[in-house]
Amino acid sequence: MRIKKGDTVKVISGAHKGKVGKVLEIDRRKMRARVEGVAIVKRHVKPGRNPAMPEGGIIEKPGTIHVSNLMIVDPKTNVPTRIGMKFLEDGKKVRVSKRTGEVLD
């Protein structure tokens, strides 16, 4: 998977198309990611279940979105780009922006 935690991504398809956010977490088994400000879902918490909310209530948190619907934003141009892999001289494998050739790692 070429998307990692902390990357800035743009949603390229689906109900949240066009939104930009930072990746909060990745689920590699399901190929899904939580993106800040995208796919917000509401969860109801019973009283006494959550120490942060002893009276209960409704919590909003980001839901997951499939990684095929995400595209990494190039840090140099702030435009979505495809990602390639490249080996450096020291043998380290890094992610590279196909648009500008910028190393992302």
Biopython code that builds the backbone (N, CA, C, O; Angstrom):
import numpy as np
from Bio.PDB.StructureBuilder import StructureBuilder

atoms = [
    (1, "MET", "N", (0.849, -1.177, 0.000)),
    (1, "MET", "CA", (0.000, 0.000, 0.000)),
    (1, "MET", "C", (0.894, 1.239, 0.000)),
    (1, "MET", "O", (1.877, 1.299, 0.738)),
    (2, "ARG", "N", (0.561, 2.197, -0.806)),
    (2, "ARG", "CA", (1.435, 3.359, -0.964)),
    (2, "ARG", "C", (0.996, 4.562, -0.152)),
    (2, "ARG", "O", (1.681, 5.585, -0.137)),
    (3, "ILE", "N", (-0.131, 4.454, 0.518)),
    (3, "ILE", "CA", (-0.585, 5.529, 1.397)),
    (3, "ILE", "C", (-0.196, 5.178, 2.824)),
    (3, "ILE", "O", (-0.376, 4.043, 3.266)),
    (4, "LYS", "N", (0.341, 6.166, 3.545)),
    (4, "LYS", "CA", (0.793, 5.935, 4.912)),
    (4, "LYS", "C", (0.160, 6.953, 5.851)),
    (4, "LYS", "O", (-0.373, 7.975, 5.419)),
    (5, "LYS", "N", (0.230, 6.650, 7.146)),
    (5, "LYS", "CA", (-0.280, 7.557, 8.166)),
    (5, "LYS", "C", (0.485, 8.880, 8.090)),
    (5, "LYS", "O", (1.712, 8.891, 7.992)),
    (6, "GLY", "N", (-0.247, 9.989, 8.135)),
    (6, "GLY", "CA", (0.373, 11.309, 8.083)),
    (6, "GLY", "C", (0.394, 11.935, 6.696)),
    (6, "GLY", "O", (0.682, 13.125, 6.568)),
    (7, "ASP", "N", (0.096, 11.163, 5.654)),
    (7, "ASP", "CA", (0.052, 11.698, 4.291)),
    (7, "ASP", "C", (-1.151, 12.621, 4.124)),
    (7, "ASP", "O", (-2.193, 12.413, 4.746)),
    (8, "THR", "N", (-1.003, 13.631, 3.288)),
    (8, "THR", "CA", (-2.133, 14.467, 2.907)),
    (8, "THR", "C", (-2.713, 13.874, 1.633)),
    (8, "THR", "O", (-2.004, 13.693, 0.643)),
    (9, "VAL", "N", (-4.015, 13.571, 1.663)),
    (9, "VAL", "CA", (-4.653, 12.911, 0.532)),
    (9, "VAL", "C", (-5.885, 13.682, 0.089)),
    (9, "VAL", "O", (-6.444, 14.483, 0.839)),
    (10, "LYS", "N", (-6.296, 13.419, -1.153)),
    (10, "LYS", "CA", (-7.524, 13.995, -1.696)),
    (10, "LYS", "C", (-8.427, 12.843, -2.105)),
    (10, "LYS", "O", (-7.960, 11.850, -2.664)),
    (11, "VAL", "N", (-9.720, 12.974, -1.827)),
    (11, "VAL", "CA", (-10.691, 11.954, -2.207)),
    (11, "VAL", "C", (-11.029, 12.173, -3.679)),
    (11, "VAL", "O", (-11.437, 13.267, -4.069)),
    (12, "ILE", "N", (-10.859, 11.128, -4.500)),
    (12, "ILE", "CA", (-11.052, 11.279, -5.948)),
    (12, "ILE", "C", (-12.376, 10.712, -6.444)),
    (12, "ILE", "O", (-12.758, 10.958, -7.588)),
    (13, "SER", "N", (-13.095, 9.945, -5.593)),
    (13, "SER", "CA", (-14.397, 9.439, -6.018)),
    (13, "SER", "C", (-15.247, 9.135, -4.803)),
    (13, "SER", "O", (-14.744, 8.999, -3.688)),
    (14, "GLY", "N", (-16.553, 9.031, -5.039)),
    (14, "GLY", "CA", (-17.480, 8.716, -3.963)),
    (14, "GLY", "C", (-18.202, 9.945, -3.450)),
    (14, "GLY", "O", (-18.124, 11.022, -4.041)),
    (15, "ALA", "N", (-18.901, 9.771, -2.348)),
    (15, "ALA", "CA", (-19.733, 10.836, -1.788)),
    (15, "ALA", "C", (-18.919, 12.014, -1.271)),
    (15, "ALA", "O", (-19.445, 13.122, -1.175)),
    (16, "HIS", "N", (-17.649, 11.803, -0.936)),
    (16, "HIS", "CA", (-16.811, 12.854, -0.362)),
    (16, "HIS", "C", (-15.775, 13.366, -1.360)),
    (16, "HIS", "O", (-14.730, 13.881, -0.961)),
    (17, "LYS", "N", (-16.055, 13.231, -2.635)),
    (17, "LYS", "CA", (-15.131, 13.615, -3.697)),
    (17, "LYS", "C", (-14.716, 15.080, -3.566)),
    (17, "LYS", "O", (-15.552, 15.963, -3.377)),
    (18, "GLY", "N", (-13.396, 15.321, -3.671)),
    (18, "GLY", "CA", (-12.866, 16.670, -3.628)),
    (18, "GLY", "C", (-12.336, 17.099, -2.274)),
    (18, "GLY", "O", (-11.614, 18.093, -2.191)),
    (19, "LYS", "N", (-12.671, 16.381, -1.207)),
    (19, "LYS", "CA", (-12.205, 16.759, 0.124)),
    (19, "LYS", "C", (-10.741, 16.371, 0.305)),
    (19, "LYS", "O", (-10.278, 15.362, -0.226)),
    (20, "VAL", "N", (-10.021, 17.200, 1.069)),
    (20, "VAL", "CA", (-8.602, 16.969, 1.341)),
    (20, "VAL", "C", (-8.424, 16.839, 2.843)),
    (20, "VAL", "O", (-9.049, 17.569, 3.612)),
    (21, "GLY", "N", (-7.570, 15.909, 3.263)),
    (21, "GLY", "CA", (-7.318, 15.731, 4.685)),
    (21, "GLY", "C", (-6.080, 14.902, 4.923)),
    (21, "GLY", "O", (-5.458, 14.386, 3.995)),
    (22, "LYS", "N", (-5.740, 14.790, 6.189)),
    (22, "LYS", "CA", (-4.555, 14.050, 6.609)),
    (22, "LYS", "C", (-4.980, 12.640, 7.041)),
    (22, "LYS", "O", (-6.013, 12.478, 7.690)),
    (23, "VAL", "N", (-4.192, 11.627, 6.685)),
    (23, "VAL", "CA", (-4.499, 10.252, 7.048)),
    (23, "VAL", "C", (-4.200, 10.059, 8.533)),
    (23, "VAL", "O", (-3.082, 10.301, 8.986)),
    (24, "LEU", "N", (-5.213, 9.620, 9.287)),
    (24, "LEU", "CA", (-5.075, 9.412, 10.721)),
    (24, "LEU", "C", (-4.646, 7.988, 11.046)),
    (24, "LEU", "O", (-3.848, 7.765, 11.957)),
    (25, "GLU", "N", (-5.181, 7.022, 10.294)),
    (25, "GLU", "CA", (-4.797, 5.625, 10.514)),
    (25, "GLU", "C", (-5.125, 4.807, 9.271)),
    (25, "GLU", "O", (-5.968, 5.193, 8.461)),
    (26, "ILE", "N", (-4.443, 3.665, 9.136)),
    (26, "ILE", "CA", (-4.598, 2.772, 7.992)),
    (26, "ILE", "C", (-4.948, 1.378, 8.510)),
    (26, "ILE", "O", (-4.334, 0.898, 9.462)),
    (27, "ASP", "N", (-5.927, 0.732, 7.888)),
    (27, "ASP", "CA", (-6.226, -0.671, 8.155)),
    (27, "ASP", "C", (-5.775, -1.456, 6.931)),
    (27, "ASP", "O", (-6.461, -1.470, 5.909)),
    (28, "ARG", "N", (-4.628, -2.103, 7.035)),
    (28, "ARG", "CA", (-4.033, -2.788, 5.887)),
    (28, "ARG", "C", (-4.819, -4.021, 5.450)),
    (28, "ARG", "O", (-4.840, -4.348, 4.264)),
    (29, "ARG", "N", (-5.465, -4.709, 6.393)),
    (29, "ARG", "CA", (-6.226, -5.910, 6.029)),
    (29, "ARG", "C", (-7.441, -5.561, 5.179)),
    (29, "ARG", "O", (-7.741, -6.258, 4.209)),
    (30, "LYS", "N", (-8.132, -4.502, 5.531)),
    (30, "LYS", "CA", (-9.345, -4.114, 4.814)),
    (30, "LYS", "C", (-9.082, -3.082, 3.724)),
    (30, "LYS", "O", (-9.991, -2.727, 2.973)),
    (31, "MET", "N", (-7.829, -2.595, 3.632)),
    (31, "MET", "CA", (-7.447, -1.586, 2.638)),
    (31, "MET", "C", (-8.276, -0.303, 2.787)),
    (31, "MET", "O", (-8.754, 0.262, 1.804)),
    (32, "ARG", "N", (-8.435, 0.139, 4.039)),
    (32, "ARG", "CA", (-9.214, 1.336, 4.319)),
    (32, "ARG", "C", (-8.398, 2.306, 5.165)),
    (32, "ARG", "O", (-7.479, 1.906, 5.880)),
    (33, "ALA", "N", (-8.752, 3.597, 5.072)),
    (33, "ALA", "CA", (-8.032, 4.625, 5.817)),
    (33, "ALA", "C", (-9.025, 5.573, 6.475)),
    (33, "ALA", "O", (-10.120, 5.796, 5.959)),
    (34, "ARG", "N", (-8.634, 6.130, 7.621)),
    (34, "ARG", "CA", (-9.393, 7.200, 8.270)),
    (34, "ARG", "C", (-8.716, 8.508, 7.883)),
    (34, "ARG", "O", (-7.516, 8.685, 8.093)),
    (35, "VAL", "N", (-9.496, 9.419, 7.318)),
    (35, "VAL", "CA", (-8.970, 10.704, 6.870)),
    (35, "VAL", "C", (-9.659, 11.807, 7.661)),
    (35, "VAL", "O", (-10.880, 11.810, 7.824)),
    (36, "GLU", "N", (-8.851, 12.742, 8.149)),
    (36, "GLU", "CA", (-9.339, 13.852, 8.968)),
    (36, "GLU", "C", (-10.371, 14.681, 8.192)),
    (36, "GLU", "O", (-10.072, 15.199, 7.116)),
    (37, "GLY", "N", (-11.579, 14.803, 8.738)),
    (37, "GLY", "CA", (-12.612, 15.637, 8.136)),
    (37, "GLY", "C", (-13.383, 14.987, 7.001)),
    (37, "GLY", "O", (-14.192, 15.656, 6.357)),
    (38, "VAL", "N", (-13.161, 13.703, 6.732)),
    (38, "VAL", "CA", (-13.835, 13.009, 5.636)),
    (38, "VAL", "C", (-14.645, 11.850, 6.209)),
    (38, "VAL", "O", (-14.183, 11.156, 7.115)),
    (39, "ALA", "N", (-15.845, 11.640, 5.689)),
    (39, "ALA", "CA", (-16.720, 10.521, 6.074)),
    (39, "ALA", "C", (-17.006, 10.548, 7.572)),
    (39, "ALA", "O", (-16.838, 9.538, 8.255)),
    (40, "ILE", "N", (-17.435, 11.691, 8.082)),
    (40, "ILE", "CA", (-17.742, 11.835, 9.499)),
    (40, "ILE", "C", (-18.995, 11.018, 9.832)),
    (40, "ILE", "O", (-20.024, 11.136, 9.166)),
    (41, "VAL", "N", (-18.886, 10.185, 10.879)),
    (41, "VAL", "CA", (-20.015, 9.365, 11.329)),
    (41, "VAL", "C", (-20.349, 9.733, 12.770)),
    (41, "VAL", "O", (-19.499, 10.231, 13.508)),
    (42, "LYS", "N", (-21.594, 9.484, 13.160)),
    (42, "LYS", "CA", (-22.026, 9.763, 14.526)),
    (42, "LYS", "C", (-22.212, 8.445, 15.266)),
    (42, "LYS", "O", (-22.784, 7.494, 14.732)),
    (43, "ARG", "N", (-21.723, 8.400, 16.496)),
    (43, "ARG", "CA", (-21.863, 7.221, 17.345)),
    (43, "ARG", "C", (-22.537, 7.637, 18.650)),
    (43, "ARG", "O", (-22.180, 8.655, 19.244)),
    (44, "HIS", "N", (-23.508, 6.847, 19.089)),
    (44, "HIS", "CA", (-24.221, 7.115, 20.333)),
    (44, "HIS", "C", (-23.543, 6.360, 21.468)),
    (44, "HIS", "O", (-23.279, 5.163, 21.357)),
    (45, "VAL", "N", (-23.264, 7.067, 22.564)),
    (45, "VAL", "CA", (-22.569, 6.483, 23.716)),
    (45, "VAL", "C", (-23.535, 6.469, 24.900)),
    (45, "VAL", "O", (-24.145, 7.486, 25.227)),
    (46, "LYS", "N", (-23.666, 5.306, 25.537)),
    (46, "LYS", "CA", (-24.534, 5.187, 26.703)),
    (46, "LYS", "C", (-23.899, 5.871, 27.912)),
    (46, "LYS", "O", (-22.674, 5.965, 27.993)),
    (47, "PRO", "N", (-24.703, 6.340, 28.836)),
    (47, "PRO", "CA", (-24.151, 6.937, 30.052)),
    (47, "PRO", "C", (-23.307, 5.930, 30.837)),
    (47, "PRO", "O", (-23.701, 4.775, 31.002)),
    (48, "GLY", "N", (-22.153, 6.374, 31.315)),
    (48, "GLY", "CA", (-21.280, 5.541, 32.123)),
    (48, "GLY", "C", (-20.323, 4.656, 31.341)),
    (48, "GLY", "O", (-19.476, 4.005, 31.951)),
    (49, "ARG", "N", (-20.422, 4.603, 30.011)),
    (49, "ARG", "CA", (-19.558, 3.732, 29.210)),
    (49, "ARG", "C", (-18.223, 4.390, 28.856)),
    (49, "ARG", "O", (-17.202, 3.714, 28.727)),
    (50, "ASN", "N", (-18.245, 5.682, 28.705)),
    (50, "ASN", "CA", (-17.054, 6.412, 28.287)),
    (50, "ASN", "C", (-16.650, 7.365, 29.414)),
    (50, "ASN", "O", (-17.430, 8.247, 29.773)),
    (51, "PRO", "N", (-15.439, 7.209, 29.985)),
    (51, "PRO", "CA", (-15.026, 8.101, 31.079)),
    (51, "PRO", "C", (-14.974, 9.572, 30.667)),
    (51, "PRO", "O", (-15.149, 10.455, 31.507)),
    (52, "ALA", "N", (-14.738, 9.838, 29.401)),
    (52, "ALA", "CA", (-14.684, 11.223, 28.943)),
    (52, "ALA", "C", (-16.079, 11.849, 28.886)),
    (52, "ALA", "O", (-16.224, 13.066, 29.005)),
    (53, "MET", "N", (-17.103, 11.010, 28.702)),
    (53, "MET", "CA", (-18.491, 11.489, 28.640)),
    (53, "MET", "C", (-19.352, 10.648, 29.584)),
    (53, "MET", "O", (-20.083, 9.773, 29.117)),
    (54, "PRO", "N", (-19.287, 10.888, 30.905)),
    (54, "PRO", "CA", (-20.052, 10.048, 31.839)),
    (54, "PRO", "C", (-21.570, 10.159, 31.666)),
    (54, "PRO", "O", (-22.299, 9.240, 32.038)),
    (55, "GLU", "N", (-22.053, 11.276, 31.103)),
    (55, "GLU", "CA", (-23.484, 11.442, 30.906)),
    (55, "GLU", "C", (-23.976, 10.865, 29.580)),
    (55, "GLU", "O", (-25.177, 10.851, 29.312)),
    (56, "GLY", "N", (-23.029, 10.382, 28.737)),
    (56, "GLY", "CA", (-23.406, 9.835, 27.438)),
    (56, "GLY", "C", (-23.582, 10.934, 26.412)),
    (56, "GLY", "O", (-23.335, 12.105, 26.700)),
    (57, "GLY", "N", (-24.004, 10.564, 25.221)),
    (57, "GLY", "CA", (-24.238, 11.556, 24.177)),
    (57, "GLY", "C", (-23.881, 11.030, 22.809)),
    (57, "GLY", "O", (-23.742, 9.823, 22.607)),
    (58, "ILE", "N", (-23.735, 11.948, 21.867)),
    (58, "ILE", "CA", (-23.429, 11.607, 20.481)),
    (58, "ILE", "C", (-22.028, 12.099, 20.161)),
    (58, "ILE", "O", (-21.705, 13.267, 20.379)),
    (59, "ILE", "N", (-21.191, 11.197, 19.639)),
    (59, "ILE", "CA", (-19.810, 11.517, 19.287)),
    (59, "ILE", "C", (-19.678, 11.508, 17.768)),
    (59, "ILE", "O", (-20.182, 10.601, 17.105)),
    (60, "GLU", "N", (-19.008, 12.504, 17.220)),
    (60, "GLU", "CA", (-18.699, 12.515, 15.787)),
    (60, "GLU", "C", (-17.238, 12.147, 15.610)),
    (60, "GLU", "O", (-16.366, 12.699, 16.282)),
    (61, "LYS", "N", (-16.969, 11.210, 14.702)),
    (61, "LYS", "CA", (-15.590, 10.814, 14.434)),
    (61, "LYS", "C", (-15.472, 10.431, 12.963)),
    (61, "LYS", "O", (-16.477, 10.115, 12.326)),
    (62, "PRO", "N", (-14.255, 10.454, 12.415)),
    (62, "PRO", "CA", (-14.102, 10.101, 11.008)),
    (62, "PRO", "C", (-14.296, 8.606, 10.774)),
    (62, "PRO", "O", (-13.771, 7.778, 11.518)),
    (63, "GLY", "N", (-15.057, 8.273, 9.732)),
    (63, "GLY", "CA", (-15.229, 6.885, 9.322)),
    (63, "GLY", "C", (-14.107, 6.500, 8.379)),
    (63, "GLY", "O", (-13.176, 7.276, 8.165)),
    (64, "THR", "N", (-14.191, 5.308, 7.815)),
    (64, "THR", "CA", (-13.130, 4.850, 6.917)),
    (64, "THR", "C", (-13.551, 5.032, 5.466)),
    (64, "THR", "O", (-14.737, 5.108, 5.145)),
    (65, "ILE", "N", (-12.561, 5.098, 4.613)),
    (65, "ILE", "CA", (-12.773, 5.212, 3.173)),
    (65, "ILE", "C", (-11.743, 4.307, 2.496)),
    (65, "ILE", "O", (-10.604, 4.208, 2.952)),
    (66, "HIS", "N", (-12.140, 3.660, 1.424)),
    (66, "HIS", "CA", (-11.240, 2.719, 0.746)),
    (66, "HIS", "C", (-10.081, 3.478, 0.104)),
    (66, "HIS", "O", (-10.266, 4.568, -0.436)),
    (67, "VAL", "N", (-8.879, 2.889, 0.168)),
    (67, "VAL", "CA", (-7.687, 3.596, -0.314)),
    (67, "VAL", "C", (-7.693, 3.799, -1.832)),
    (67, "VAL", "O", (-6.967, 4.654, -2.338)),
    (68, "SER", "N", (-8.498, 3.026, -2.561)),
    (68, "SER", "CA", (-8.575, 3.232, -4.009)),
    (68, "SER", "C", (-9.259, 4.545, -4.351)),
    (68, "SER", "O", (-9.137, 5.037, -5.473)),
    (69, "ASN", "N", (-9.981, 5.116, -3.389)),
    (69, "ASN", "CA", (-10.658, 6.397, -3.593)),
    (69, "ASN", "C", (-9.811, 7.582, -3.138)),
    (69, "ASN", "O", (-10.288, 8.717, -3.136)),
    (70, "LEU", "N", (-8.569, 7.333, -2.755)),
    (70, "LEU", "CA", (-7.679, 8.387, -2.266)),
    (70, "LEU", "C", (-6.486, 8.557, -3.190)),
    (70, "LEU", "O", (-6.034, 7.601, -3.820)),
    (71, "MET", "N", (-5.981, 9.784, -3.263)),
    (71, "MET", "CA", (-4.792, 10.089, -4.048)),
    (71, "MET", "C", (-3.918, 11.036, -3.239)),
    (71, "MET", "O", (-4.408, 12.029, -2.700)),
    (72, "ILE", "N", (-2.635, 10.737, -3.152)),
    (72, "ILE", "CA", (-1.721, 11.554, -2.368)),
    (72, "ILE", "C", (-1.515, 12.914, -3.036)),
    (72, "ILE", "O", (-1.379, 13.008, -4.256)),
    (73, "VAL", "N", (-1.495, 13.961, -2.215)),
    (73, "VAL", "CA", (-1.272, 15.324, -2.708)),
    (73, "VAL", "C", (0.227, 15.590, -2.726)),
    (73, "VAL", "O", (0.911, 15.400, -1.721)),
    (74, "ASP", "N", (0.731, 16.031, -3.875)),
    (74, "ASP", "CA", (2.153, 16.326, -4.034)),
    (74, "ASP", "C", (2.524, 17.508, -3.142)),
    (74, "ASP", "O", (1.897, 18.562, -3.248)),
    (75, "PRO", "N", (3.526, 17.367, -2.264)),
    (75, "PRO", "CA", (3.872, 18.459, -1.350)),
    (75, "PRO", "C", (4.443, 19.691, -2.057)),
    (75, "PRO", "O", (4.381, 20.800, -1.527)),
    (76, "LYS", "N", (4.985, 19.495, -3.227)),
    (76, "LYS", "CA", (5.605, 20.611, -3.962)),
    (76, "LYS", "C", (4.568, 21.483, -4.663)),
    (76, "LYS", "O", (4.677, 22.709, -4.644)),
    (77, "THR", "N", (3.551, 20.854, -5.291)),
    (77, "THR", "CA", (2.586, 21.596, -6.093)),
    (77, "THR", "C", (1.167, 21.606, -5.519)),
    (77, "THR", "O", (0.301, 22.310, -6.037)),
    (78, "ASN", "N", (0.918, 20.832, -4.454)),
    (78, "ASN", "CA", (-0.410, 20.700, -3.857)),
    (78, "ASN", "C", (-1.454, 20.211, -4.856)),
    (78, "ASN", "O", (-2.604, 20.649, -4.826)),
    (79, "VAL", "N", (-1.050, 19.301, -5.741)),
    (79, "VAL", "CA", (-1.924, 18.697, -6.731)),
    (79, "VAL", "C", (-1.872, 17.180, -6.529)),
    (79, "VAL", "O", (-0.793, 16.647, -6.273)),
    (80, "PRO", "N", (-3.007, 16.459, -6.636)),
    (80, "PRO", "CA", (-2.978, 15.006, -6.484)),
    (80, "PRO", "C", (-2.061, 14.359, -7.523)),
    (80, "PRO", "O", (-2.016, 14.784, -8.677)),
    (81, "THR", "N", (-1.342, 13.338, -7.100)),
    (81, "THR", "CA", (-0.381, 12.687, -7.984)),
    (81, "THR", "C", (-0.360, 11.193, -7.741)),
    (81, "THR", "O", (-0.735, 10.717, -6.669)),
    (82, "ARG", "N", (0.084, 10.458, -8.750)),
    (82, "ARG", "CA", (0.306, 9.025, -8.586)),
    (82, "ARG", "C", (1.652, 8.823, -7.904)),
    (82, "ARG", "O", (2.493, 9.721, -7.883)),
    (83, "ILE", "N", (1.843, 7.633, -7.350)),
    (83, "ILE", "CA", (3.044, 7.344, -6.581)),
    (83, "ILE", "C", (3.819, 6.209, -7.243)),
    (83, "ILE", "O", (3.234, 5.222, -7.689)),
    (84, "GLY", "N", (5.129, 6.361, -7.300)),
    (84, "GLY", "CA", (6.008, 5.307, -7.775)),
    (84, "GLY", "C", (7.025, 4.967, -6.703)),
    (84, "GLY", "O", (7.155, 5.684, -5.711)),
    (85, "MET", "N", (7.745, 3.876, -6.903)),
    (85, "MET", "CA", (8.774, 3.457, -5.959)),
    (85, "MET", "C", (10.136, 3.572, -6.654)),
    (85, "MET", "O", (10.256, 3.395, -7.867)),
    (86, "LYS", "N", (11.156, 3.876, -5.842)),
    (86, "LYS", "CA", (12.490, 4.090, -6.393)),
    (86, "LYS", "C", (13.518, 3.685, -5.346)),
    (86, "LYS", "O", (13.292, 3.858, -4.148)),
    (87, "PHE", "N", (14.640, 3.148, -5.796)),
    (87, "PHE", "CA", (15.736, 2.811, -4.894)),
    (87, "PHE", "C", (16.763, 3.931, -4.934)),
    (87, "PHE", "O", (17.161, 4.380, -6.009)),
    (88, "LEU", "N", (17.193, 4.382, -3.759)),
    (88, "LEU", "CA", (18.242, 5.395, -3.663)),
    (88, "LEU", "C", (19.603, 4.720, -3.777)),
    (88, "LEU", "O", (19.687, 3.493, -3.835)),
    (89, "GLU", "N", (20.674, 5.521, -3.810)),
    (89, "GLU", "CA", (22.034, 4.997, -3.954)),
    (89, "GLU", "C", (22.415, 4.080, -2.794)),
    (89, "GLU", "O", (23.166, 3.124, -2.983)),
    (90, "ASP", "N", (21.902, 4.366, -1.598)),
    (90, "ASP", "CA", (22.239, 3.553, -0.427)),
    (90, "ASP", "C", (21.375, 2.288, -0.330)),
    (90, "ASP", "O", (21.489, 1.540, 0.642)),
    (91, "GLY", "N", (20.510, 2.040, -1.328)),
    (91, "GLY", "CA", (19.688, 0.840, -1.355)),
    (91, "GLY", "C", (18.347, 0.986, -0.679)),
    (91, "GLY", "O", (17.587, 0.020, -0.607)),
    (92, "LYS", "N", (18.034, 2.178, -0.179)),
    (92, "LYS", "CA", (16.765, 2.404, 0.503)),
    (92, "LYS", "C", (15.648, 2.607, -0.526)),
    (92, "LYS", "O", (15.824, 3.328, -1.509)),
    (93, "LYS", "N", (14.499, 1.966, -0.290)),
    (93, "LYS", "CA", (13.355, 2.082, -1.180)),
    (93, "LYS", "C", (12.460, 3.223, -0.697)),
    (93, "LYS", "O", (12.064, 3.239, 0.469)),
    (94, "VAL", "N", (12.134, 4.181, -1.575)),
    (94, "VAL", "CA", (11.339, 5.349, -1.192)),
    (94, "VAL", "C", (10.175, 5.536, -2.159)),
    (94, "VAL", "O", (10.184, 5.022, -3.278)),
    (95, "ARG", "N", (9.169, 6.286, -1.698)),
    (95, "ARG", "CA", (8.039, 6.651, -2.553)),
    (95, "ARG", "C", (8.380, 7.937, -3.294)),
    (95, "ARG", "O", (8.991, 8.845, -2.731)),
    (96, "VAL", "N", (7.979, 8.006, -4.566)),
    (96, "VAL", "CA", (8.306, 9.154, -5.414)),
    (96, "VAL", "C", (7.035, 9.625, -6.110)),
    (96, "VAL", "O", (6.227, 8.813, -6.562)),
    (97, "SER", "N", (6.862, 10.940, -6.194)),
    (97, "SER", "CA", (5.750, 11.526, -6.905)),
    (97, "SER", "C", (5.976, 11.381, -8.410)),
    (97, "SER", "O", (7.036, 11.754, -8.913)),
    (98, "LYS", "N", (4.991, 10.843, -9.132)),
    (98, "LYS", "CA", (5.135, 10.678, -10.579)),
    (98, "LYS", "C", (5.068, 12.038, -11.299)),
    (98, "LYS", "O", (5.612, 12.196, -12.391)),
    (99, "ARG", "N", (4.401, 13.004, -10.680)),
    (99, "ARG", "CA", (4.222, 14.310, -11.313)),
    (99, "ARG", "C", (5.510, 15.135, -11.311)),
    (99, "ARG", "O", (5.893, 15.705, -12.333)),
    (100, "THR", "N", (6.177, 15.192, -10.144)),
    (100, "THR", "CA", (7.350, 16.055, -10.016)),
    (100, "THR", "C", (8.655, 15.310, -9.763)),
    (100, "THR", "O", (9.731, 15.894, -9.890)),
    (101, "GLY", "N", (8.577, 14.030, -9.406)),
    (101, "GLY", "CA", (9.776, 13.282, -9.079)),
    (101, "GLY", "C", (10.259, 13.515, -7.663)),
    (101, "GLY", "O", (11.339, 13.054, -7.293)),
    (102, "GLU", "N", (9.482, 14.219, -6.871)),
    (102, "GLU", "CA", (9.815, 14.546, -5.481)),
    (102, "GLU", "C", (9.747, 13.297, -4.608)),
    (102, "GLU", "O", (8.802, 12.515, -4.717)),
    (103, "VAL", "N", (10.738, 13.106, -3.744)),
    (103, "VAL", "CA", (10.734, 11.984, -2.796)),
    (103, "VAL", "C", (9.760, 12.311, -1.667)),
    (103, "VAL", "O", (9.821, 13.398, -1.093)),
    (104, "LEU", "N", (8.859, 11.376, -1.344)),
    (104, "LEU", "CA", (7.821, 11.634, -0.343)),
    (104, "LEU", "C", (8.208, 11.164, 1.047)),
    (104, "LEU", "O", (7.647, 11.658, 2.025)),
    (105, "ASP", "N", (9.143, 10.232, 1.179)),
    (105, "ASP", "CA", (9.517, 9.703, 2.492)),
    (105, "ASP", "C", (10.577, 10.554, 3.166)),
    (105, "ASP", "O", (11.001, 10.244, 4.279)),
]
sb = StructureBuilder()
sb.init_structure("model")
sb.init_model(0)
sb.init_chain("A")
sb.init_seg("    ")
for serial, (resi, resn, name, xyz) in enumerate(atoms, 1):
    if name == "N":
        sb.init_residue(resn, " ", resi, " ")
    sb.init_atom(name, np.array(xyz, "f"), 0.0, 1.0, " ", f" {name:<3s}", serial, name[0])
structure = sb.get_structure()
